[in-house]
Amino acid sequence: MRKQMARQKDLFEEVVREALVPDEIQPALVTQLALLMFALIDVIETEVHDEQDRR
């Protein structure tokens, strides 16, 4: 029973490692994500402002 549990844990850790973003790509990815979030915030604020102007 303990061997099966250890094997399942190893399998999970392998899947997690494969899903991680490589260290050399992380800074560019974080920068792009931040830019996307700022753009989305601007769009939402514009929509809110437009909705308030119609009344």
One Martini backbone bead per residue (centre of mass of N, CA, C, O) as a GRO file, in nm:
protein
   55
    1MET     BB    1   0.059   0.062  -0.022
    2ARG     BB    2   0.301   0.260   0.003
    3LYS     BB    3   0.405   0.228  -0.287
    4GLN     BB    4   0.158   0.350  -0.430
    5MET     BB    5   0.173   0.628  -0.300
    6ALA     BB    6   0.455   0.701  -0.402
    7ARG     BB    7   0.392   0.677  -0.704
    8GLN     BB    8   0.171   0.895  -0.714
    9LYS     BB    9   0.347   1.126  -0.620
   10ASP     BB   10   0.552   1.116  -0.850
   11LEU     BB   11   0.352   1.167  -1.076
   12PHE     BB   12   0.259   1.444  -0.980
   13GLU     BB   13   0.539   1.583  -0.987
   14GLU     BB   14   0.583   1.547  -1.291
   15VAL     BB   15   0.340   1.711  -1.388
   16VAL     BB   16   0.420   1.977  -1.254
   17ARG     BB   17   0.695   2.019  -1.391
   18GLU     BB   18   0.575   2.027  -1.687
   19ALA     BB   19   0.384   2.291  -1.623
   20LEU     BB   20   0.610   2.467  -1.591
   21VAL     BB   21   0.779   2.753  -1.637
   22PRO     BB   22   1.050   2.855  -1.753
   23ASP     BB   23   1.276   3.076  -1.627
   24GLU     BB   24   1.339   3.234  -1.905
   25ILE     BB   25   1.016   3.306  -1.949
   26GLN     BB   26   0.884   3.447  -1.701
   27PRO     BB   27   0.935   3.756  -1.735
   28ALA     BB   28   0.778   3.786  -2.005
   29LEU     BB   29   0.510   3.670  -1.902
   30VAL     BB   30   0.459   3.875  -1.677
   31THR     BB   31   0.459   4.125  -1.855
   32GLN     BB   32   0.224   4.041  -2.042
   33LEU     BB   33   0.016   4.005  -1.816
   34ALA     BB   34   0.022   4.295  -1.710
   35LEU     BB   35  -0.062   4.432  -1.976
   36LEU     BB   36  -0.332   4.286  -1.999
   37MET     BB   37  -0.452   4.387  -1.732
   38PHE     BB   38  -0.441   4.691  -1.796
   39ALA     BB   39  -0.618   4.676  -2.048
   40LEU     BB   40  -0.866   4.558  -1.906
   41ILE     BB   41  -0.910   4.787  -1.710
   42ASP     BB   42  -0.959   5.005  -1.922
   43VAL     BB   43  -1.206   4.875  -2.052
   44ILE     BB   44  -1.383   4.865  -1.801
   45GLU     BB   45  -1.379   5.168  -1.738
   46THR     BB   46  -1.506   5.254  -2.005
   47GLU     BB   47  -1.770   5.099  -1.974
   48VAL     BB   48  -1.862   5.232  -1.714
   49HIS     BB   49  -1.863   5.519  -1.822
   50ASP     BB   50  -2.063   5.470  -2.056
   51GLU     BB   51  -2.301   5.372  -1.879
   52GLN     BB   52  -2.326   5.641  -1.713
   53ASP     BB   53  -2.382   5.840  -1.961
   54ARG     BB   54  -2.670   5.727  -2.060
   55ARG     BB   55  -2.839   5.846  -1.805
   0.00000   0.00000   0.00000
